[in-house]
Amino acid sequence: MTTLYDAPPVTMLGPDFPFGYDRWLTHPAGLGQVPPDMHGTPVAVVGGGISGLVAAYELMRLGLRPVVFEAEQLGGRMRTARFPGHPDTVAELGAMRFPASSAALLHYVELLGLRTRPFPNPLARATPHTVVDVNGSRHFTRTGDDLPSVYHEVSEAWQKTLEESADLAAMDAAIRHRDVATIKALWNRLVPILDDQSFYGFLASSPSFASFRHRELFGQVGFGSGGWDTDFPNSVLEILRVVYTGADADHHALAGGAQRLPLGLWEHSPAAMAHWPRGTSLATLHPDGPRPAVTRLSRARGWIRVETAGEAGEFTAAVLTPQVRLLTSRIDTDESLFPTEVWTAIERTHYMGGSKLFALVDRPFWHDLDAATGRPAMGMTLTDRTPRGVYLFDDGPSRPGVMCLSYTWNDDSLKVSTLPPAERLEVMLRHLRRIYPGVDIAGRIIAAPIAVTWENEPHFLGAFKANLPGHYRYQRRLFTHFMQDDLPRGRRGVFLAGDDVSWTGGFAEGAVTTALNAVWGVLHHLGGRTHPDNPGPGDAFAELAPIDLPY
C-alpha cells in the first residue's frame, strides 16, 4: 500500500484547472511554434514583474519580439531592498517565501541556477525558536509539541474540519498522483456548496470549532506560515486552494533576494529559441531598458494601441500583467478591450493590504542565551499585538542580521500605513519591549529602517487579490479570458496575466502559470500551435475547464 512517505510530492496543481504547467515547460518538444512569417512580431507586455517577464521570456523563445513596459523597477512584488552601506543584506519587501510545491516557478529558479534555503516560518525546522504571544501569555517553543494543549486542540480541530467538510485526504492523494478526474469531481462538488461561505463562516459552522477561543487562537496563530484571521472575511475556497496544494508549508527563500529571479530572466539567453541569434535576451532586445509606464490602452484599426507619456505603439497582441485594478485607475483603458462581464470581474476584484518593516542589526543577537532561563534572547514571534509577525534572518554570527519587525495584513497594515519608517519602528519596538522586556533591540540597529505598505504603492494599490464569498464567477471570467475563440474578432488579442488573474492570489506560482496561459493565447492568436505530444493549457481547456456556476 502506498503511504504518504512514498507518494509523489504535492504540487500547486490547482483544483480549478489542474493543468500540469511544469510538465508543459519541461517537455522536449517545447511550448509550440508560430508561423515563420510571424517571427519577430512585436507583442506588448505591460508590467515587468515575474508574470510579465515569464511571458516575455517565453514569447521571445517562440521567436516573437516582446516589448516590455514597466512603470518602476523590474521585479514587481518580487522586490528586494538592501540597506545602504550593506549591499549583502536583504529585505524582501514583497514575495519572500515560496512553497516547495511551486513546480512551475521552480522551473525558472533551476533554469537560472539560483540557490534556495529553508524559510524560517513559525515552528519550521529552519526556525531555531518560536515565541507565541497571545492574550498576554507567552510560550517559548522549538516545536509544536511544546505548546499548551489548547493549541493541539486547535490543530486537531482544523484537520478534522478539513477532512469532514473539504475531503482533504482524498484531494491530497489526487493532487499528488495528478488524478485529474478525481480532482475535478471533488472540487466541482465543493465549489457550489462553498462559494458563498466565508472562511470564518466555514470554521464557525464546524462542530470542531464550536469554541470561540479555538477560532480566536487559530486566527491569531494558525499553522504553517502563521495566523489566518486576516483571511477570515475571504471566501473559504481561497483557503482550500492554499491548503490542498501545500502552498502554506515547506517554504523556501531565494538566496540573495527574490528579485534575482525576474532580473535573471531579463538577462538570460535561452539555449534554444526560434528566430533570434544565440545570445539574445530580453535585455539585448531592450538596450535602453524597458519602456516606461503605460498611460493608455485602446484599440485602433484592429491593432492594440499602447501609449506612454512620450510615445505610442500598435501591436497585434498584448499581455497585461499589472494588478487589474490599475486598468480602472492609473491606466486609461478603453472599454473596448474587454467584454462587459470581464470588466465587471475586474471592478469586483478584492485586494488584501500588506505592510512590512525591516531593521538591520549588528549581529544575530537573538541566538544569545538568557542566563536565567537558558533560552535564546528572541525567536520568530507570532503575536496578537501590532507587529503580528517577527522574522529573523542571519548569515552567520559575525555578520549583520536582518529583522522583519512587523509583517501585517489588512486592518493591521492600516494601523501604520500613514507612519513613516522611523515612526513605525518606534511603534514596533514599543510593543516588542512588552514581549521581550530585557532585550535592547534598538541598541543593536545600525541602519535606517526600511518599510513598505503595498496599498499605498501607486503602481500596486494592494498586496494581492483575495476573493470574497460569491466571487468565484468573477475569478473564472478573469482566469478563462485567455480562451478567446468565442469572442468577436475585434475583442481578441489582449491577454490578462498575474497572480490576481490566477486562482491563487499572492503566490508567484499563479503569476507564472497565468503568464503561460497568456503565452498560449498569443501563440494561438497568431496562428501558431503546440506540438501534439505537448498540448498547452488552451488545448486541454475543454477537459479541465473550471466549473461554470449558473449566473
RODO-2510 file (C-alpha; in nm, 4 decimals, decimal comma):
residues 551
     n   res          X          Y          Z
     1     m     0,0000     0,0000     0,0000
     2     t     0,1305     0,3465    -0,0871
     3     t     0,1954     0,5698     0,2139
     4     l     0,2386     0,9439     0,2376
     5     y     0,6122     0,8923     0,2603
     6     d     0,6460     0,7183    -0,0767
     7     a     0,3651     0,9071    -0,2546
     8     p     0,4607     1,1642    -0,5180
     9     p     0,5122     1,5172    -0,3864
    10     v     0,2229     1,7582    -0,3708
    11     t     0,2364     2,0366    -0,6308
    12     m     0,0325     2,3505    -0,6917
    13     l    -0,1805     2,1553    -0,9369
    14     g    -0,4771     2,3769    -0,8643
    15     p    -0,8171     2,2100    -0,8322
    16     d    -0,9937     2,4682    -1,0522
    17     f    -0,7782     2,3984    -1,3582
    18     p    -0,5451     2,1039    -1,2898
    19     f    -0,3132     2,1512    -1,5848
    20     g     0,0492     2,0362    -1,5415
    21     y     0,2330     2,3561    -1,6321
    22     d     0,5634     2,2153    -1,5074
    23     r     0,5406     1,9240    -1,7494
    24     w     0,4440     2,1542    -2,0365
    25     l     0,7508     2,3661    -1,9603
    26     t     0,9969     2,0801    -1,9413
    27     h     0,8774     1,8719    -2,2362
    28     p     1,1500     1,8409    -2,5056
    29     a     0,9015     1,9438    -2,7769
    30     g     0,8836     2,2937    -2,6309
    31     l     0,5806     2,5183    -2,5883
    32     g     0,4943     2,5351    -2,9576
    33     q     0,5681     2,7213    -3,2805
    34     v     0,4370     3,0320    -3,4522
    35     p     0,4304     3,0535    -3,8341
    36     p     0,7711     3,1654    -3,9683
    37     d     0,6212     3,4798    -4,1190
    38     m     0,5244     3,5845    -3,7659
    39     h     0,8803     3,5661    -3,6359
    40     g     0,9918     3,8986    -3,4968
    41     t     0,6352     4,0219    -3,4499
    42     p     0,6241     4,2734    -3,1627
    43     v     0,3999     4,1785    -2,8695
    44     a     0,3405     4,4297    -2,5916
    45     v     0,3990     4,3042    -2,2384
    46     v     0,2729     4,5554    -1,9845
    47     g     0,4361     4,5056    -1,6461
    48     g     0,7830     4,3785    -1,5609
    49     g     0,7009     4,1622    -1,2613
    50     i     0,7520     3,7876    -1,2610
    51     s     0,4377     3,7294    -1,4689
    52     g     0,5344     3,9817    -1,7333
    53     l     0,8926     3,8588    -1,7552
    54     v     0,7944     3,4918    -1,7782
    55     a     0,5533     3,5829    -2,0588
    56     a     0,8161     3,7960    -2,2341
    57     y     1,0851     3,5293    -2,1952
    58     e     0,8696     3,2528    -2,3422
    59     l     0,7385     3,4746    -2,6242
    60     m     1,0991     3,5506    -2,7117
    61     r     1,1764     3,1784    -2,7191
    62     l     0,8919     3,1352    -2,9681
    63     g     1,0608     3,3869    -3,1981
    64     l     0,8363     3,6835    -3,1211
    65     r     0,9623     4,0243    -3,0087
    66     p     0,8290     4,1109    -2,6628
    67     v     0,8226     4,4821    -2,5856
    68     v     0,8186     4,5209    -2,2065
    69     f     0,6679     4,8264    -2,0374
    70     e     0,7446     4,8874    -1,6694
    71     a     0,6408     5,1822    -1,4510
    72     e     0,9018     5,1378    -1,1764
    73     q     1,1575     4,8594    -1,1467
    74     l     1,1747     4,5105    -1,2882
    75     g     1,0506     4,2525    -1,0415
    76     g     0,7111     4,3855    -0,9376
    77     r     0,6282     4,2478    -0,5950
    78     m     0,9450     4,0417    -0,6069
    79     r     1,1185     4,3488    -0,4702
    80     t     1,4415     4,3136    -0,2761
    81     a     1,5761     4,6142    -0,0875
    82     r     1,9244     4,6488     0,0621
    83     f     2,0401     4,8653     0,3473
    84     p     2,2770     5,1479     0,2466
    85     g     2,6370     5,0516     0,3105
    86     h     2,5452     4,6848     0,3452
    87     p     2,4933     4,5515    -0,0085
    88     d     2,4831     4,1878     0,1040
    89     t     2,1816     4,2386     0,3294
    90     v     1,8349     4,1558     0,2018
    91     a     1,4965     4,2964     0,2952
    92     e     1,2234     4,1237     0,0970
    93     l     0,9512     4,3846     0,0613
    94     g     0,7224     4,1602    -0,1394
    95     a     0,7443     3,7873    -0,2070
    96     m     0,9888     3,6291     0,0333
    97     r     0,8861     3,2650     0,0768
    98     f     0,7983     3,0134    -0,1904
    99     p     0,6305     2,6738    -0,1404
   100     a     0,8252     2,3689    -0,2489
   101     s     0,5075     2,2754    -0,4383
   102     s     0,5568     2,5717    -0,6796
   103     a     0,6693     2,3465    -0,9629
   104     a     0,6393     2,5971    -1,2491
   105     l     0,8123     2,8740    -1,0559
   106     l     1,0916     2,6386    -0,9527
   107     h     1,1464     2,5525    -1,3189
   108     y     1,2769     2,9064    -1,3691
   109     v     1,4686     2,9046    -1,0400
   110     e     1,6518     2,5948    -1,1585
   111     l     1,6936     2,7329    -1,5105
   112     l     1,8875     3,0275    -1,3668
   113     g     2,0791     2,8147    -1,1180
   114     l     1,9545     3,0131    -0,8193
   115     r     2,0044     2,8722    -0,4718
   116     t     1,7253     2,8383    -0,2196
   117     r     1,7243     2,7889     0,1529
   118     p     1,4525     2,6965     0,4013
   119     f     1,2445     2,9898     0,5196
   120     p     1,2171     3,0408     0,8989
   121     n     0,8414     3,0102     0,9378
   122     p     0,6950     2,9565     1,2843
   123     l     0,7772     2,6108     1,4184
   124     a     0,9567     2,5169     1,0944
   125     r     1,2717     2,3044     1,1031
   126     a     1,4716     2,6072     0,9876
   127     t     1,3445     2,8116     1,2827
   128     p     1,5543     2,7638     1,5972
   129     h     1,2951     2,9127     1,8283
   130     t     0,9345     3,0342     1,8059
   131     v     0,7606     3,2595     2,0548
   132     v     0,3812     3,2681     2,0642
   133     d     0,2484     3,5756     2,2439
   134     v    -0,1324     3,5798     2,2570
   135     n    -0,3744     3,7324     2,5081
   136     g    -0,0830     3,8368     2,7276
   137     s     0,0594     3,4839     2,7596
   138     r     0,3979     3,3917     2,6093
   139     h     0,5099     3,0466     2,5090
   140     f     0,8675     2,9673     2,4046
   141     t     0,8824     2,6619     2,1832
   142     r     1,1006     2,4720     1,9417
   143     t     0,8276     2,2503     1,8011
   144     g     0,4516     2,2456     1,8198
   145     d     0,4751     1,9675     2,0767
   146     d     0,5942     2,2237     2,3321
   147     l     0,2786     2,4355     2,3097
   148     p    -0,0055     2,4086     2,5639
   149     s    -0,2779     2,1544     2,4985
   150     v    -0,5261     2,4121     2,3693
   151     y    -0,3064     2,4686     2,0630
   152     h    -0,3096     2,0971     1,9918
   153     e    -0,6878     2,1043     2,0202
   154     v    -0,6976     2,3857     1,7646
   155     s    -0,4692     2,1957     1,5269
   156     e    -0,6808     1,8833     1,5574
   157     a    -0,9983     2,0866     1,5025
   158     w    -0,8548     2,2324     1,1818
   159     q    -0,7530     1,8945     1,0438
   160     k    -1,0863     1,7409     1,1372
   161     t    -1,2789     2,0261     0,9751
   162     l    -1,0757     1,9955     0,6542
   163     e    -1,1363     1,6234     0,6395
   164     e    -1,5065     1,6294     0,7205
   165     s    -1,6037     1,9368     0,5174
   166     a    -1,3434     1,9559     0,2405
   167     d    -1,2292     1,5984     0,1546
   168     l    -0,8673     1,6812     0,2464
   169     a    -0,7160     1,3311     0,2295
   170     a    -0,8861     1,2421    -0,0971
   171     m    -0,7856     1,5706    -0,2598
   172     d    -0,4289     1,5410    -0,1331
   173     a    -0,3936     1,1958    -0,2862
   174     a    -0,5495     1,3068    -0,6145
   175     i    -0,3170     1,6085    -0,6479
   176     r    -0,0093     1,4035    -0,5573
   177     h    -0,0931     1,1453    -0,8234
   178     r    -0,2220     1,4043    -1,0738
   179     d    -0,5512     1,2213    -1,0852
   180     v    -0,7328     1,4915    -1,2797
   181     a    -1,0684     1,3141    -1,2885
   182     t    -1,0795     1,2815    -0,9109
   183     i    -0,9574     1,6391    -0,8563
   184     k    -1,2341     1,7702    -1,0802
   185     a    -1,5018     1,5510    -0,9224
   186     l    -1,4122     1,6544    -0,5678
   187     w    -1,3720     2,0246    -0,6410
   188     n    -1,6729     2,0575    -0,8692
   189     r    -1,8864     1,9206    -0,5868
   190     l    -1,7448     2,1658    -0,3320
   191     v    -1,7490     2,4903    -0,5326
   192     p    -2,1302     2,5315    -0,5485
   193     i    -2,1574     2,4453    -0,1795
   194     l    -1,8802     2,6735    -0,0524
   195     d    -1,8674     2,9670    -0,2945
   196     d    -2,0926     3,1774    -0,0702
   197     q    -1,9139     3,0779     0,2500
   198     s    -1,6542     3,2961     0,4208
   199     f    -1,3524     3,1389     0,5848
   200     y    -1,4814     3,2413     0,9271
   201     g    -1,8266     3,1047     0,8486
   202     f    -1,6695     2,7760     0,7412
   203     l    -1,4930     2,7480     1,0762
   204     a    -1,7903     2,8625     1,2818
   205     s    -2,0196     2,6085     1,1171
   206     s    -1,7875     2,3214     1,2083
   207     p    -1,8629     2,1349     1,5322
   208     s    -1,4879     2,1102     1,5855
   209     f    -1,4672     2,4898     1,6117
   210     a    -1,7707     2,5411     1,8336
   211     s    -1,5452     2,7157     2,0859
   212     f    -1,4816     3,0843     2,0113
   213     r    -1,1486     3,0505     2,1918
   214     h    -1,0393     2,7902     1,9389
   215     r    -1,1422     3,0114     1,6488
   216     e    -0,9617     3,3069     1,8035
   217     l    -0,6367     3,1160     1,8590
   218     f    -0,6491     2,9692     1,5109
   219     g    -0,6923     3,3151     1,3628
   220     q    -0,4074     3,4670     1,5615
   221     v    -0,1543     3,1855     1,5415
   222     g    -0,2720     2,9371     1,2813
   223     f    -0,0421     2,6736     1,1418
   224     g     0,2075     2,6749     0,8566
   225     s     0,3042     3,0368     0,7953
   226     g     0,1141     3,1937     1,0844
   227     g    -0,2245     3,3386     1,1738
   228     w    -0,5278     3,3267     0,9469
   229     d    -0,7640     3,5869     1,0903
   230     t    -0,6945     3,8495     0,8238
   231     d    -0,8343     3,5963     0,5774
   232     f    -1,1494     3,5337     0,7789
   233     p    -1,3721     3,7564     0,5579
   234     n    -1,2475     3,5939     0,2364
   235     s    -1,4013     3,3030     0,0521
   236     v    -1,3124     2,9699     0,2075
   237     l    -1,2376     2,8460    -0,1452
   238     e    -0,9297     3,0724    -0,1379
   239     i    -0,8052     2,8948     0,1723
   240     l    -0,8756     2,5446     0,0474
   241     r    -0,6712     2,6060    -0,2669
   242     v    -0,3755     2,7010    -0,0493
   243     v    -0,4138     2,4024     0,1830
   244     y    -0,4703     2,1428    -0,0884
   245     t    -0,1621     2,2434    -0,2856
   246     g     0,0810     2,2696     0,0031
   247     a     0,1185     2,6427    -0,0541
   248     d     0,1252     2,7261     0,3164
   249     a     0,4027     2,4854     0,4117
   250     d     0,7625     2,3920     0,3334
   251     h     0,8591     2,7418     0,2262
   252     h     1,1953     2,8406     0,0826
   253     a     1,3692     3,1728     0,0221
   254     l     1,5843     3,2640    -0,2755
   255     a     1,9417     3,3193    -0,1620
   256     g     2,0491     3,6744    -0,2382
   257     g     1,6942     3,8011    -0,2774
   258     a     1,3746     3,7123    -0,4605
   259     q     1,4284     3,9865    -0,7188
   260     r     1,7183     3,7854    -0,8595
   261     l     1,4617     3,5641    -1,0340
   262     p     1,2900     3,8279    -1,2518
   263     l     1,6195     4,0100    -1,3086
   264     g     1,7772     3,6807    -1,4073
   265     l     1,5065     3,6135    -1,6662
   266     w     1,5662     3,9618    -1,8076
   267     e     1,9342     3,8854    -1,8641
   268     h     1,9158     3,5148    -1,9518
   269     s     1,9797     3,3980    -2,3047
   270     p     1,7936     3,0721    -2,3784
   271     a     1,9958     2,7803    -2,5106
   272     a     1,7420     2,7255    -2,7871
   273     m     1,4859     2,9586    -2,9408
   274     a     1,3276     3,0312    -3,2751
   275     h     1,4385     3,3184    -3,4993
   276     w     1,6729     3,5005    -3,2636
   277     p     2,0516     3,4504    -3,2743
   278     r     2,2357     3,2904    -2,9845
   279     g     2,2994     3,5398    -2,7098
   280     t     1,9658     3,7183    -2,7459
   281     s     1,7958     3,8061    -2,4195
   282     l     1,5201     4,0372    -2,3076
   283     a     1,7942     4,2792    -2,2051
   284     t     1,9516     4,2795    -2,5527
   285     l     1,6101     4,3347    -2,7093
   286     h     1,5721     4,6378    -2,4796
   287     p     1,9150     4,8072    -2,4898
   288     d     1,7746     5,1174    -2,3198
   289     g     1,5801     4,9196    -2,0617
   290     p     1,2070     4,8511    -2,0524
   291     r     0,9686     5,1070    -2,1992
   292     p     0,8171     5,3499    -1,9470
   293     a     0,4828     5,3362    -1,7687
   294     v     0,1751     5,2808    -1,9826
   295     t    -0,0779     5,5615    -1,9568
   296     r    -0,3453     5,4477    -2,2038
   297     l    -0,4613     5,1253    -2,3718
   298     s    -0,7057     5,1164    -2,6622
   299     r    -0,7878     4,9580    -2,9973
   300     a    -0,7152     5,1322    -3,3246
   301     r    -0,7946     4,9890    -3,6690
   302     g    -0,7668     4,6327    -3,5428
   303     w    -0,4423     4,6986    -3,3531
   304     i    -0,3853     4,7252    -2,9790
   305     r    -0,2548     5,0714    -2,9059
   306     v    -0,0203     5,1173    -2,6094
   307     e     0,0629     5,4717    -2,5056
   308     t     0,3166     5,6096    -2,2599
   309     a     0,3836     5,9694    -2,1604
   310     g     0,6135     6,0118    -2,4582
   311     e     0,5282     5,7583    -2,7275
   312     a     0,2687     5,5232    -2,8675
   313     g     0,2880     5,1868    -3,0401
   314     e     0,0458     4,9469    -3,2051
   315     f     0,0623     4,5715    -3,1584
   316     t    -0,1120     4,2622    -3,2872
   317     a    -0,1232     4,1194    -2,9343
   318     a    -0,0634     4,2360    -2,5790
   319     v    -0,0162     4,0681    -2,2411
   320     l    -0,1335     4,2818    -1,9476
   321     t     0,0164     4,1876    -1,6116
   322     p    -0,0432     4,4844    -1,3748
   323     q    -0,2849     4,4301    -1,0916
   324     v    -0,6162     4,4554    -1,2717
   325     r    -0,7450     4,7423    -1,0568
   326     l    -0,4842     4,9631    -1,2255
   327     l    -0,6768     4,9177    -1,5509
   328     t    -0,9564     5,1176    -1,3878
   329     s    -0,7373     5,3856    -1,2327
   330     r    -0,3796     5,4710    -1,3338
   331     i    -0,4090     5,3305    -1,6878
   332     d    -0,6775     5,4867    -1,9072
   333     t    -0,8105     5,1636    -2,0525
   334     d    -1,0646     5,1749    -2,3308
   335     e    -1,3699     4,9635    -2,2534
   336     s    -1,3487     4,8026    -2,5981
   337     l    -1,0543     4,5931    -2,4787
   338     f    -1,2697     4,3551    -2,2747
   339     p    -1,6248     4,2211    -2,2735
   340     t    -1,8584     4,3772    -2,0183
   341     e    -1,8570     4,0673    -1,7970
   342     v    -1,4767     4,0814    -1,7746
   343     w    -1,4903     4,4494    -1,6806
   344     t    -1,7373     4,3594    -1,4064
   345     a    -1,4962     4,0980    -1,2751
   346     i    -1,2110     4,3498    -1,2829
   347     e    -1,4166     4,6025    -1,0878
   348     r    -1,5166     4,3444    -0,8254
   349     t    -1,1660     4,2134    -0,7600
   350     h    -1,0843     4,2416    -0,3887
   351     y    -0,7297     4,3029    -0,2653
   352     m    -0,5537     4,2489     0,0659
   353     g    -0,3400     4,5251     0,2123
   354     g     0,0021     4,4346     0,3476
   355     s     0,2919     4,6012     0,5317
   356     k     0,6450     4,5100     0,6357
   357     l     0,9118     4,6801     0,8435
   358     f     1,2785     4,5766     0,8392
   359     a     1,5705     4,6712     1,0610
   360     l     1,9409     4,5873     1,0265
   361     v     2,1244     4,4911     1,3463
   362     d     2,4931     4,4464     1,4187
   363     r     2,4689     4,0690     1,4545
   364     p     2,2049     3,7973     1,5094
   365     f     2,1930     3,8586     1,8842
   366     w     1,8675     3,6657     1,9189
   367     h     2,0711     3,3453     1,9472
   368     d     2,2308     3,4699     2,2711
   369     l     2,1172     3,2590     2,5660
   370     d     1,9483     3,4207     2,8618
   371     a     2,1479     3,3367     3,1744
   372     a     1,8373     3,2975     3,3875
   373     t     1,6205     3,0848     3,1583
   374     g     1,8726     2,9240     2,9207
   375     r     1,6506     3,0267     2,6307
   376     p     1,7551     3,2321     2,3287
   377     a     1,7007     3,6058     2,3683
   378     m     1,4336     3,6095     2,0946
   379     g     1,2625     3,3834     1,8473
   380     m     1,0434     3,4088     1,5441
   381     t     0,7407     3,5731     1,7013
   382     l     0,3675     3,5364     1,6456
   383     t     0,1639     3,7849     1,8445
   384     d    -0,1780     3,9438     1,8614
   385     r    -0,0076     4,2774     1,9246
   386     t     0,0568     4,5318     1,6492
   387     p     0,3700     4,3680     1,4952
   388     r     0,1804     4,0368     1,4408
   389     g     0,4792     3,8532     1,2872
   390     v     0,8534     3,8979     1,3543
   391     y     1,1011     3,7080     1,1340
   392     l     1,4740     3,6770     1,1970
   393     f     1,7379     3,6284     0,9260
   394     d     2,1104     3,5800     0,9644
   395     d     2,4091     3,4776     0,7550
   396     g     2,6360     3,3814     1,0406
   397     p     2,7291     3,5001     1,3896
   398     s     2,9774     3,7669     1,2777
   399     r     2,7638     3,9287     1,0085
   400     p     2,4769     4,1765     1,0421
   401     g     2,1325     4,0299     1,0921
   402     v     1,8036     4,1390     0,9375
   403     m     1,4860     4,1588     1,1429
   404     c     1,1440     4,1790     0,9850
   405     l     0,9967     4,3544     1,2876
   406     s     0,6421     4,3507     1,1545
   407     y     0,4533     4,1621     0,8847
   408     t     0,0862     4,2554     0,8766
   409     w    -0,2254     4,2429     0,6598
   410     n    -0,5456     4,4410     0,6097
   411     d    -0,6578     4,6208     0,9288
   412     d    -0,3219     4,5555     1,0953
   413     s    -0,1481     4,7100     0,7954
   414     l    -0,3761     5,0128     0,8047
   415     k    -0,2788     5,0811     1,1670
   416     v     0,0625     5,2009     1,0499
   417     s     0,0082     5,2878     0,6845
   418     t     0,0407     5,6640     0,7419
   419     l     0,3555     5,6359     0,9554
   420     p     0,6991     5,6939     0,8001
   421     p     0,9544     5,4162     0,8617
   422     a     1,1215     5,5803     1,1653
   423     e     0,7899     5,6294     1,3467
   424     r     0,6775     5,2826     1,2504
   425     l     0,9977     5,1475     1,4003
   426     e     0,9263     5,3209     1,7319
   427     v     0,5772     5,1708     1,7419
   428     m     0,7007     4,8186     1,6820
   429     l     0,9855     4,8486     1,9323
   430     r     0,7399     4,9698     2,1949
   431     h     0,5237     4,6618     2,1502
   432     l     0,8193     4,4233     2,1311
   433     r     0,9590     4,5563     2,4605
   434     r     0,6417     4,4228     2,6219
   435     i     0,7132     4,0773     2,4844
   436     y     1,0908     4,0900     2,5443
   437     p     1,1353     4,3341     2,8354
   438     g     1,5054     4,2632     2,8781
   439     v     1,6084     4,2780     2,5126
   440     d     1,7507     4,6015     2,3717
   441     i     1,6623     4,5721     2,0026
   442     a     1,7011     4,9451     1,9415
   443     g     2,0598     4,9419     2,0653
   444     r     2,1512     4,6847     1,8032
   445     i     2,0118     4,8678     1,4993
   446     i     2,2836     5,0005     1,2679
   447     a     2,0878     5,1449     0,9731
   448     a     1,7707     5,3342     0,8978
   449     p     1,4643     5,1064     0,8800
   450     i     1,3024     5,0011     0,5522
   451     a     0,9248     4,9784     0,5231
   452     v     0,6568     4,9138     0,2648
   453     t     0,2785     4,9364     0,2648
   454     w     0,1541     4,7859    -0,0581
   455     e    -0,1873     4,9514    -0,0556
   456     n    -0,0020     5,2857    -0,0621
   457     e     0,2248     5,1890    -0,3518
   458     p     0,0910     5,3857    -0,6523
   459     h     0,1525     5,1113    -0,9088
   460     f     0,0060     4,8319    -0,6957
   461     l    -0,2623     4,9723    -0,4600
   462     g    -0,2688     4,6465    -0,2663
   463     a    -0,0661     4,3406    -0,1786
   464     f    -0,2628     4,0737    -0,3633
   465     k    -0,6063     3,9564    -0,4655
   466     a    -0,8218     3,7617    -0,2210
   467     n    -1,1732     3,6778    -0,3366
   468     l    -1,4712     3,7407    -0,1134
   469     p    -1,7640     3,4981    -0,0832
   470     g    -1,9585     3,4843    -0,4070
   471     h    -1,6638     3,5906    -0,6240
   472     y    -1,5991     3,2562    -0,7923
   473     r    -1,7828     3,3584    -1,1095
   474     y    -1,5773     3,6772    -1,1356
   475     q    -1,2494     3,4910    -1,0902
   476     r    -1,3469     3,2385    -1,3536
   477     r    -1,4040     3,5181    -1,6062
   478     l    -1,0575     3,6605    -1,5432
   479     f    -0,8787     3,3271    -1,5499
   480     t    -1,0502     3,1914    -1,8608
   481     h    -1,0180     3,5114    -2,0657
   482     f    -0,7146     3,3660    -2,2461
   483     m    -0,9597     3,1386    -2,4303
   484     q    -1,0838     3,3804    -2,6981
   485     d    -1,2220     3,1808    -2,9913
   486     d    -1,5771     3,2644    -2,8827
   487     l    -1,5064     3,6374    -2,8667
   488     p    -1,5773     3,8698    -3,1604
   489     r    -1,2583     3,9149    -3,3610
   490     g    -1,2354     4,2768    -3,2518
   491     r    -1,2170     4,1707    -2,8855
   492     r    -0,9279     3,9258    -2,9244
   493     g    -0,5546     3,9645    -2,8746
   494     v    -0,5359     4,1166    -2,5244
   495     f    -0,4448     3,8655    -2,2545
   496     l    -0,4563     3,9143    -1,8772
   497     a    -0,1942     3,7541    -1,6534
   498     g    -0,0694     3,7849    -1,2984
   499     d    -0,1415     3,6302    -0,9627
   500     d    -0,4690     3,8235    -0,9320
   501     v    -0,5888     3,6586    -1,2542
   502     s    -0,4897     3,3188    -1,1145
   503     w    -0,6808     3,1125    -0,8601
   504     t    -0,4022     3,1647    -0,6031
   505     g    -0,3558     3,5366    -0,5438
   506     g    -0,0408     3,6244    -0,3554
   507     f     0,1584     3,3270    -0,4847
   508     a     0,4208     3,3663    -0,7548
   509     e     0,3198     3,0281    -0,8942
   510     g    -0,0117     3,1791    -1,0018
   511     a     0,1686     3,4691    -1,1672
   512     v     0,3847     3,2240    -1,3627
   513     t     0,1039     2,9912    -1,4706
   514     t    -0,1252     3,2696    -1,5910
   515     a     0,1700     3,4100    -1,7851
   516     l     0,1950     3,0717    -1,9535
   517     n    -0,1788     3,0832    -2,0298
   518     a    -0,1199     3,4186    -2,1988
   519     v     0,1740     3,2780    -2,3957
   520     w    -0,0515     3,0005    -2,5248
   521     g    -0,3147     3,2642    -2,6035
   522     v    -0,0712     3,4738    -2,8083
   523     l     0,0597     3,1623    -2,9823
   524     h    -0,2926     3,0618    -3,0789
   525     h    -0,3934     3,4170    -3,1735
   526     l    -0,1029     3,4434    -3,4190
   527     g    -0,1816     3,1146    -3,5887
   528     g     0,0722     2,9009    -3,4053
   529     r     0,0226     2,5651    -3,2428
   530     t     0,1642     2,3362    -2,9808
   531     h     0,3269     2,0030    -3,0530
   532     p     0,0745     1,7152    -3,0426
   533     d     0,2883     1,5423    -2,7799
   534     n     0,2874     1,8502    -2,5581
   535     p    -0,0546     2,0183    -2,5557
   536     g    -0,0804     2,3506    -2,3777
   537     p    -0,3390     2,4852    -2,1337
   538     g    -0,5714     2,6013    -2,4099
   539     d    -0,5562     2,2629    -2,5818
   540     a    -0,6583     2,0935    -2,2571
   541     f    -0,9185     2,3526    -2,1642
   542     a    -1,2299     2,1572    -2,2685
   543     e    -1,1312     1,8717    -2,0368
   544     l    -1,0028     2,0800    -1,7456
   545     a    -1,2156     2,3957    -1,7585
   546     p    -1,3205     2,5382    -1,4212
   547     i    -1,6788     2,4581    -1,3332
   548     d    -1,9165     2,7242    -1,4655
   549     l    -2,1696     2,8167    -1,1983
   550     p    -2,5131     2,9375    -1,3105
   551     y    -2,5500     3,3140    -1,3217
***
